[in-house]
Amino acid sequence: MSDLERLFQKGTLIPVVIQDAESREVLMLGFTNKDAVERTIETKTAWFWSRSRQKLWNKGETSGNFLHVKEVYADCDADSLLYICVPDGPTCHTGARSCFFDRIEL
C-alpha cells in the first residue's frame, strides 16, 4: 500500500495544516484529497479540495499568493498532514498573514 493510499483509508478528505517554514507560525487549515496531494507533490505548491466549491484549487491561483511546499509530514494516525511552506504573500483570503487572527477570550 502506498503512503497516499494509507492517508485516505478513513475517508476521502483529510485536514492539512499549513505552517510557515521560517517563523513556524500556523497560517491556515485546509482539506485535501488524494488528487490534491498528488498535485502538491508534483508542483511543490499547495493544492486543496474546496468543500464549498466542490473542486480542486491551487492556493494562489487567483491571488498570486502561492504556498511553496518545502516539506510534508503525516501525523501518527496517518489521517492528517502538515505542509511546511514559504508563502508568496498573505495566506488568508482577507489579506491577513494567517487565517488565525480572531482570538476567542477564555
Secondary structure as UniProt FT lines:
FT   HELIX           3..7
FT   STRAND          14..20
FT   TURN            21..23
FT   STRAND          26..32
FT   HELIX           34..43
FT   STRAND          47..50
FT   TURN            51..54
FT   STRAND          55..58
FT   TURN            59..63
FT   STRAND          67..74
FT   TURN            76..77
FT   STRAND          81..87
FT   TURN            93..94
//
